[in-house]
Amino acid sequence: MMLRTFGWSFAVTVVGLVFAAWQWGWEAFGIVLILSILEISLSFDNAVVNAGILKKMNAFWQRIFLTVGILIAVFGMRLVFPVVIVAISAQVGPVEAVQLALDDPDRYQDLVTDAHPAIAAFGGMFLLMIFLDFILEDREIKWLTWLERPLAKLGRIDMLSVCVALVALLATAMTFATHAHVSTGHADKAATVLLSGVAGLITYLVVGGLSAHFENKIEEEEEHEHEEEEKARAEGKPVSAVALAGKAAFFLFLYLEVLDASFSFDGVIGAFAITNHIFWMALGLGIGAMYVRSLTVYLVRQGTLDDYVYLEHGAHYAIGALAAILLITIQHQISEIITGLVGVILIAASFLASVRRNRALAAAEEDEKQEVPSGA
């Protein structure tokens, strides 16, 4: 099971590291390896959240996620995305941007760093909405009851998550503008932060809304499946139901890709602290992305989220922390080590809490079994 799920990741790791050493030397080998570990540590919470969505898809769409999805993740976000940022910032074509990365990597890095406020605002708002919609929903299973119970009550207020996110964005943009000493260039950047954050919010609402819409449609179909089975067959409704499932899976897949893109922002920006070589960066982050994809599928196939019920909570708390970190990094630099450790610690804590819960439930069941014979 392990080899079947992670086989491609192992193979890509070996080929990628060997290619890096052969093409650029041992320095490239070491940097690519470090970037791979960085991506995995920063994106572990991404795998847990993705697994919660991917388990709703059938085997076909899981394969699409691992094939087409990984191409988008590796080439789109880890290679093309930084080039597009530079092309827009420097107002040059993509080819010229690549040439700039090869001929003047320091200038290339400066342009990407200059675009960081807009990137962080977009990704931070998208991830913040994911966290808020999770934490403000009343769930049967609660991890941190003292916090989640009152927040669930507040969540009954319509559009509260949107309001909270917009207030956070406004506060971030105003703070950024204040500390920019109201210079023209920084004022423009403050406006860019505001617009990028609103764009991230709109993206979440559109993609998430479409996914939820088609999910609800599928659930409605399943509820009436037994009652109207004969009628559906006579009218050919199974065909339309399959098409509906296809639409739902497509929008869930789209949602997953946008989610992965938002998670990858910190990894791409953080990679520049290690190297400004775009091909080393793409190779290292791409290897890490493969493991995140494989881990997502592994969690789904093993039913880990069902066995360890607090894992999803821990992942969403990590998302909230990452959203806050992204918004803070618009103005202050935060080490990628801290970013990665926060997510790992929160998920580890939720895993241990799940283990303790499972042991307590098992002990309670064992006590019940022992009491039955004595009362008979």
C-alpha positions in Angstrom: 0.0 0.0 0.0 2.8 2.4 1.0 4.9 1.7 -2.1 1.9 1.8 -4.4 0.9 5.3 -3.1 4.3 6.8 -2.7 6.0 4.9 -5.6 6.0 7.9 -8.0 7.1 10.2 -5.3 10.2 8.0 -4.5 11.0 7.7 -8.2 10.7 11.4 -8.9 12.9 12.1 -5.8 15.7 9.8 -7.1 15.5 11.1 -10.7 15.3 14.7 -9.6 18.3 14.5 -7.2 20.4 12.6 -9.6 19.6 15.0 -12.4 20.4 18.0 -10.2 23.8 16.5 -9.2 24.6 15.6 -12.8 23.5 18.9 -14.4 24.6 21.4 -11.7 26.7 19.6 -9.2 26.5 18.7 -5.5 25.5 22.2 -4.4 22.4 21.9 -6.4 21.8 18.4 -5.0 21.8 19.7 -1.5 19.6 22.7 -2.2 17.0 20.7 -4.1 16.9 18.2 -1.1 16.5 21.1 1.4 13.7 22.7 -0.7 11.9 19.3 -0.9 11.9 19.0 2.9 10.8 22.7 3.2 7.8 22.1 1.0 6.8 18.9 2.8 7.0 20.6 6.2 5.1 23.7 5.1 2.4 21.7 3.3 1.6 18.8 5.6 -1.6 20.6 6.7 -2.5 21.0 3.1 -2.5 17.2 2.7 -4.8 16.7 5.6 -7.3 19.3 4.3 -7.0 18.0 0.8 -7.8 14.5 2.0 -11.0 15.7 3.6 -12.1 16.9 0.1 -10.6 14.2 -2.0 -12.4 11.4 -0.1 -15.6 12.7 -1.7 -14.3 12.0 -5.2 -14.2 8.7 -7.0 -11.1 6.8 -8.0 -11.0 8.5 -11.5 -10.8 12.0 -10.0 -8.3 10.9 -7.4 -6.1 9.8 -10.4 -6.7 13.2 -12.1 -5.6 14.9 -8.9 -2.4 12.9 -8.9 -1.6 13.3 -12.6 -3.0 16.5 -14.1 -3.1 18.1 -10.7 0.6 17.5 -10.0 1.5 19.0 -13.4 -0.4 22.1 -12.4 1.2 22.1 -9.0 4.7 21.6 -10.2 4.9 23.5 -13.4 2.1 26.0 -12.8 2.9 27.1 -9.2 6.5 26.2 -8.7 7.9 27.2 -12.1 5.4 29.4 -14.1 4.0 31.3 -11.2 7.3 33.0 -10.2 8.0 33.9 -13.8 4.5 35.4 -14.2 5.1 37.5 -11.1 8.3 38.9 -12.6 6.7 39.4 -16.0 4.0 41.5 -14.5 6.2 43.4 -12.0 8.9 44.2 -14.6 6.3 44.6 -17.4 8.2 42.2 -19.7 7.2 39.1 -21.6 7.5 35.6 -20.1 10.5 34.7 -22.2 12.3 37.9 -21.1 11.3 37.0 -17.5 13.0 33.6 -17.8 16.0 35.2 -19.4 16.1 37.6 -16.5 16.0 34.7 -14.0 19.0 33.1 -15.8 21.1 36.2 -16.5 20.3 38.3 -13.5 18.9 36.1 -10.6 19.4 38.9 -8.0 17.1 41.2 -10.0 14.7 38.4 -10.5 14.6 37.7 -6.8 14.0 41.4 -6.0 11.0 41.5 -8.4 9.4 38.5 -6.8 10.1 39.8 -3.3 8.6 43.2 -4.4 5.4 41.3 -5.4 5.2 39.5 -2.0 2.6 41.8 -0.4 0.0 41.2 -3.2 0.7 37.4 -3.1 0.5 37.2 0.7 -2.8 39.2 0.7 -4.4 37.0 -1.9 -3.3 33.7 -0.3 -3.8 34.9 3.3 -7.4 35.9 2.6 -8.2 32.6 0.8 -6.8 30.5 3.6 -8.4 32.7 6.3 -11.8 32.1 4.8 -11.2 28.4 4.9 -10.3 28.6 8.6 -13.2 30.9 9.5 -15.8 28.8 7.7 -14.6 25.7 9.5 -14.3 27.2 13.0 -17.6 29.1 12.9 -19.6 26.0 11.9 -21.3 23.9 14.6 -19.8 20.5 14.4 -20.8 17.3 16.2 -17.1 16.5 17.1 -15.2 19.3 18.8 -11.5 19.3 19.7 -10.9 22.5 21.7 -14.5 22.7 23.1 -13.8 25.8 25.2 -13.1 27.7 22.0 -15.1 26.0 19.3 -18.4 25.9 21.2 -18.8 29.7 21.6 -17.4 30.3 18.1 -20.0 27.9 16.7 -22.7 30.0 18.3 -21.3 33.1 16.8 -21.2 31.4 13.4 -25.0 31.4 13.3 -24.7 35.1 12.2 -25.0 35.2 8.4 -21.8 36.2 6.5 -19.8 36.6 9.8 -16.7 34.9 8.3 -16.7 37.4 5.3 -17.0 40.3 7.7 -14.2 39.1 9.9 -12.0 38.4 6.9 -12.6 41.9 5.5 -11.9 43.6 8.8 -8.6 41.6 9.0 -7.7 42.7 5.5 -8.6 46.3 6.1 -6.5 46.4 9.3 -3.6 44.8 7.5 -3.8 47.3 4.6 -4.1 50.3 6.9 -1.2 49.2 9.1 0.9 48.6 6.0 0.0 52.1 4.7 0.7 53.7 8.1 4.2 52.2 8.4 4.9 53.1 4.8 5.2 56.7 5.8 2.5 57.6 3.3 5.0 57.7 0.4 3.4 57.4 -3.0 5.0 54.1 -3.9 4.0 52.4 -0.7 0.5 53.9 -0.8 0.1 52.2 -4.2 1.3 49.0 -2.6 -1.2 49.4 0.2 -4.0 49.7 -2.4 -2.6 46.6 -4.1 -2.7 44.7 -0.9 -6.3 45.6 -0.5 -7.3 44.7 -4.0 -5.4 41.4 -3.9 -7.0 40.4 -0.6 -10.5 41.2 -2.1 -9.5 39.1 -5.1 -8.6 36.2 -2.8 -11.9 36.5 -1.0 -13.9 36.5 -4.2 -11.9 33.5 -5.5 -12.8 31.6 -2.4 -16.5 32.5 -2.5 -16.8 31.7 -6.2 -14.9 28.4 -6.3 -16.1 27.2 -2.9 -19.6 28.2 -3.6 -19.7 26.3 -6.9 -18.2 23.2 -5.2 -20.8 23.4 -2.3 -23.6 23.9 -4.8 -22.8 20.7 -6.8 -22.1 18.8 -3.6 -25.6 19.6 -2.3 -27.0 18.6 -5.7 -25.4 15.2 -5.4 -26.6 14.7 -1.8 -30.2 15.5 -2.9 -29.9 13.0 -5.7 -28.7 10.3 -3.3 -31.5 11.0 -0.8 -34.1 10.5 -3.4 -32.3 7.7 -5.2 -34.2 4.8 -3.5 -37.6 6.4 -3.8 -37.3 7.3 -7.4 -35.0 4.6 -8.7 -37.5 3.1 -11.2 -38.7 6.4 -12.4 -35.1 7.6 -12.9 -34.2 4.6 -15.0 -37.3 5.1 -17.1 -36.5 8.7 -17.8 -32.7 8.2 -18.1 -31.8 10.1 -15.0 -28.8 8.0 -14.1 -27.0 9.6 -17.1 -27.7 13.1 -15.8 -26.7 12.1 -12.3 -23.4 10.9 -13.6 -22.9 14.2 -15.4 -23.8 16.0 -12.2 -21.3 14.1 -10.3 -18.7 14.9 -13.0 -19.5 18.7 -12.6 -19.2 18.4 -8.8 -15.9 16.5 -9.0 -14.6 19.1 -11.5 -15.4 22.0 -9.2 -14.0 20.2 -6.2 -10.8 19.5 -8.3 -10.7 23.2 -9.2 -11.1 24.1 -5.5 -8.3 21.7 -4.6 -6.0 23.4 -7.1 -6.8 26.9 -5.9 -6.3 25.6 -2.3 -2.9 24.1 -3.2 -1.9 27.3 -4.9 -2.7 29.3 -1.8 -0.7 26.9 0.3 2.3 27.1 -2.1 2.7 30.9 -1.9 4.7 30.7 1.3 6.8 27.9 0.0 7.6 29.7 -3.3 8.4 33.0 -1.5 10.4 31.2 1.2 12.4 29.3 -1.3 14.1 32.5 -2.3 15.7 32.6 1.1 17.6 29.5 0.0 18.2 30.0 -3.7 17.1 32.2 -6.6 17.8 29.6 -9.3 14.3 29.0 -10.8 15.1 25.5 -12.0 16.5 24.3 -8.6 13.5 25.9 -7.0 11.0 24.2 -9.3 12.7 20.9 -8.9 12.9 21.0 -5.1 9.4 22.3 -4.5 8.1 19.9 -7.2 9.5 16.9 -5.4 7.9 18.1 -2.2 4.6 18.7 -3.9 4.6 15.1 -5.1 4.9 13.8 -1.5 2.1 16.1 -0.4 -0.1 14.7 -3.2 0.8 11.1 -2.3 0.2 11.7 1.4 -3.2 13.1 0.6 -4.2 10.0 -1.3 -2.7 7.8 1.4 -4.8 9.5 4.1 -7.9 8.9 2.0 -7.3 5.3 1.3 -6.3 4.5 4.8 -9.4 6.3 6.2 -7.0 8.2 8.6 -9.4 11.1 9.0 -12.1 8.8 10.1 -9.9 7.1 12.6 -8.3 10.2 14.0 -11.1 12.7 14.1 -9.2 15.7 15.4 -6.7 15.7 12.6 -9.0 17.9 10.4 -9.3 20.3 13.3 -5.6 20.6 13.7 -5.1 21.1 10.0 -7.6 23.9 9.9 -6.0 25.6 12.9 -2.7 25.3 11.0 -4.4 27.0 8.1 -5.6 29.8 10.3 -2.0 30.2 11.6 -0.6 30.2 8.1 -3.2 32.8 7.0 -2.2 35.1 9.9 1.5 34.5 9.1 1.0 35.4 5.4 -0.8 38.6 6.4 1.9 39.5 8.9 4.7 38.9 6.3 3.3 41.7 4.2 5.1 44.0 6.6 7.4 41.8 8.8 9.7 38.9 7.8 9.0 35.5 9.5 11.3 32.6 9.2 10.0 29.6 7.2 11.2 27.4 10.1 8.5 29.0 12.3 5.9 28.7 9.6 6.6 25.0 9.2 6.9 24.2 12.9 3.5 25.9 13.7 1.7 23.6 11.3 3.5 20.5 12.4 2.9 21.2 16.1 -0.8 21.8 15.7 -1.3 18.7 13.6 0.8 16.6 15.9 -1.3 17.8 18.9 -4.5 17.0 17.1 -3.2 13.5 16.3 -2.2 12.8 19.9 -5.6 14.1 21.1 -7.3 11.7 18.6 -5.2 8.8 19.9 -6.2 9.6 23.5 -9.8 9.8 22.4 -9.7 6.4 20.6 -8.1 4.8 23.7 -10.7 6.3 26.0 -13.5 5.0 23.7 -11.9 1.6 23.5 -11.5 1.4 27.3 -15.2 2.4 27.8 -16.3 -0.3 25.4 -14.2 -2.9 27.2 -15.7 -1.9 30.5 -19.2 -2.2 29.0 -18.4 -5.7 27.8 -17.1 -6.8 31.2 -20.2 -5.4 32.9 -22.7 -7.3 30.7 -21.9 -10.9 31.9 -21.9 -9.8 35.6 -25.4 -8.4 35.2 -26.8 -11.3 33.3 
